[in-house]
Every structure is written in C-alpha cells, then in structure tokens.
Amino acid sequence: MSVSSAGHGAPPPVAVLLVEDDEVIRRSVELALGRYGYRVTVAGDGLTGLEMFREGGHDVLLLDVMLPALDGIGLCRRIRESSTAPILMMSARGDALDVVSGLEAGADDYVVKPVDTAVLVARIRSLLRRATLVPAGAGATGAAASGAAEDARTLAFGDLRVDTEGLVVSVAGTPVALAPTELRLLLEFAANPGVVLDRQTLLRNVWDYGWDGDSRVVDLCVQRLRRKIGPDRIETVRGFGYKLRRS
C-alpha cells in the first residue's frame, strides 16, 4: 500500500515496510511517514511481513516486537538470514528484555511506542545514512589484500583485515558478512586503534545521535561484532568504553 509517490524526474521515495498488528498504530504511522514522503507498505502479522520482505524493494524495515503468527524477534532473525537491510524495532513497553532480544536478533536500533513522529523519522534517516555507506554486498564477499601486497586502503589488526574503501572485511583470509551498523562500528574502531571510545562517542559517530541514545544498542552491537571477528578483538575497558586491539 503506497501513501505517496515521487514526482516526475524526482528520485524514488524511500520504501518502508511497516509490520504492526495494532490497526490504529499501523495507520497513524503509515500516514505520518507518508507526510514525510516515504512510501509505506504495511503488514499486520509477522508471516505476512516476511512474505512482503521477500518480495523485495524495501529500503528500511519497522518491526513491532509483539506480532501474531511470527513475532518481531523471530521475523528479525529470519530477515537477517539473507539481508542486511536496516531494521528498526518498535516496543510498546521499552522492556529491557524486548530491547536486548531485538538487538541480539540483528536489529540496528529500537524505539518505544508511542513514538513521536519526528523522532521516528530521525531514527529512520540515521539508519539510511548508515546503510548508504555500504555498497551492496560489501563486507560479505571478496577478501582484503594481505602481506606485502597489502595496499594503503587496507588496515590490518592481526588476522583481521579491513578494506576501508572497498568495505570488505576478512578474518584469516575468510570474508566476514557484516550488517551496515556493524560495519560502521568496526570502521570507527579501525580509525582509532588502541583508543578507548566511550559509548556516547560511538552513539554520536555510528548511530548519528547521542543525547537521547540508549547505550544498550552499542553494547549489543559490540557483542554481535565480536562473534563475527573474534571475541578478543574488541576489548572492554570497564567504566570507560571499548577499544580495538592493534594486533
């Protein structure tokens, strides 16, 4: 269902897939995003949302946590099996378990309902900025240069290689698939090896917000990144933040 259309010669509108079972909330969010020029497709349950996602053409996904048929956490996991599309979870309670479960499932960020439209749009724009940094397939295919043949654009940290231009990451020569937010986080660490970065700095530089950011999104994204590049590569400096080991 589309609520807006691009004008002649204008770039196509951002396509949002909204999966929300509450009809009142679903309609109000759909209309609000439509006023900002987004093209919104809606689904009322998780299985329908999964089918719509598989049809393709969506730039960002908004998933409610509590959904019939397939809940938002399960839907997020299914999407992450094949896609790095930006995902924003919506929770009615803001319960810590909901937040942690959503982020562990692969969501990039979350908001608590009822959410102010301006805040929601700001979060969507932030997700899209992160996603546009990453070309299709970056971080998922190919291998970074190594040894003497390594060029200036490739950073090496032990067996971890980060191609800062091609945006390709590998560990011991094996390509590592990273979601856009995970890649942005790794690039921030790689630009500051050995430097302790606090959570507010990471929220500001990676998530594009700081004053109202929840540090749990940082902690959970660091955990996901560790699982992919090695548990000891990013160190926790208690009371301060995190740092990337130089070697």
Number of C-alpha atoms within 10 A of each C-alpha: 10 14 15 17 14 13 9 7 6 8 8 13 17 20 17 22 24 24 30 26 19 13 11 10 13 18 14 12 21 22 18 19 20 18 12 14 17 22 24 24 19 21 21 18 22 26 19 16 24 17 11 18 19 13 9 9 12 19 18 22 25 24 29 30 27 19 21 14 13 18 17 29 25 18 24 28 16 15 20 17 9 9 14 23 19 25 25 25 24 26 22 14 14 13 11 11 10 20 26 16 17 30 26 18 20 26 30 25 26 26 21 16 14 12 14 13 14 12 12 21 16 14 19 22 15 17 25 18 17 22 21 10 14 21 12 11 15 22 25 18 16 17 20 26 20 16 7 6 7 14 12 10 14 18 20 20 15 12 15 22 26 24 22 16 11 16 23 26 29 24 19 13 15 16 20 21 19 23 27 24 26 25 24 21 21 22 19 18 20 21 12 15 17 16 15 16 19 16 20 19 15 22 20 13 14 23 23 17 17 16 8 9 17 17 14 15 23 26 17 21 21 20 17 20 21 17 12 15 22 14 13 11 19 21 16 16 12 7 7 11 18 22 21 22 17 15 11
